[in-house]
Amino acid sequence: MQRGLRVELQRITLLAMALAIAGVFNGYPTLTLLVGGGLYMAWTLLKILRLYQWLDAGGRGIPPDASGVWGDISDQLYRLQKRNTRAKNELRAVVKRVRKITSALDEGLIILDAEHGVDWWNPAATKLLGLRSEDLYQPITNLLRTPAFVQFIQAGNFDLPLELPAPNEPQRLLQFSARVFGKAETALVVMDITRLRQLEEMRKEFVGNISHELRTPLTVLTGYIETLQDQASADLPATWSKALGQMGQQTERMNLLAEDLLLLSRLETTTAPAKVAVQLEPLFAPIIDNARALSGDRHNISFSSCDQPLLDGDARELHSALSNLVYNAVRHNPQGCDIAIAIERRAGSLNVSISDTGLGIDPLHIPRLTERFYRADSSRATQSGGTGLGLAIVKHVLLRHDGELDIASTLGKGATFTCRFAQS
């Protein structure tokens, strides 16, 4: 651009000098300058006109030939135009590729504008929701009128997915999840989870049935083993006594596992029982007595509580959850560890915490501790006699009581398990 400006200034300077010399010779210097300057301006305006015509035509083809400032401007505009064309072509290629990818997805994808109008959807969404071409730009809540879905979209809180029957096939179950992007636009993802839920129900039924069927043979085995142990004479070979003892221990462990599986299956498959006011202090009394018996005075167990800690719930389920947490603290920590049970009122919640000063848990394991049979230390957990289902039971009990479990721990410095129950 600077080079073009220098050329233009040189041209104007030379033209002015030539006109001045010509004016001196013809005796009309002023008139000569005015006429020459006017012709130069007309020539410049012609170049500008051609440039505007090229721009009005969309900048297609080669820009009009020019030199000086206007030549540089034309070249710059031409380069920008080519760059813009390349960018558009690349963007079209990306959009085309994205549409091909989304068209290949089994999950439905719907793009909603800021007003929750349907802006675009992929073929899977057509199949799952029965969308038609005339639904374009229609509010999604006009197409899916289920109150739960309308509330889900209008609330704009998409942290948790929503599960609903398909509008065109009620026997199919769909899961809706969403994220906000761009200028308040929403990407709505729809998944068919019918098969997943069927498999989940089959798993629950299998666990419940197999746990129930295990109880009868385990009861028989336990009875025979106890009979043999009671009738064993003093001259019974040591290997037999050891074998009977191990059989008894493993049968008892299997009994505990079957009971925990049955309890977990019941928590998963039945509706929550009618809630009544439960006093937590009397509920903890037998738990603490059993924990001290289990500890054998190897741990320092303390209890503190706020005044009249009442909780609406089921006493049997709450006993199962809280006892699991307390017994875990005893089983999984060494001698001399302090275990503190505390009930506190906080803003909007009643908190029950079980803290210890024991071995602690690696933070890597904390997100998975409530999974069935997950063990942070499988060898130590097996020696302690746990079934690996305790925290899964705790999680399901808390879900049925509008509560949540918070786990905080530092390896080597102990852990705190806090049950938060929402209260108005």
Buried (B, 14 or more C-beta within 10 A) or exposed (E): EEEBEEBBEEBBEEBBEEBBEBBEEEEEBEEBBEBBBEEBEEEBEEBEEBBEEBEEEEBEEEBBEBEBBBBBBBBEBBEEBEEEEEEEEEEEEEEEEEEEEBEEBEBBBBBBBEEBBBBEBBBBBBBBBEBEEEBEEBBBBEBBEEEEBBEBBEEEEBEEBBEBEBBEEEEBBBBBBBEEEEEEBBBBBBBBBBEEBEEEEEEBEEBBEEBEEBBEEBEEBBEEBEEBBEEEEEEEEEEEEEEBEEBBEEBBBBBBBBBBBBBBBBBBEEEBEEBEEBEBBEBBEEBBEBBBEBBEEEBEBEBEBBEEBEBEBBBEBBBBBBBBBBBBBBBBBEEEBBBBBBBBBEEEBBBBBBBBBBBBBEEEBBEEBBEBEBBBBEEEBEEBEBBBBBBBBBBBBBBBBBBBBEBBBEEEEBBBBBBBBEBE
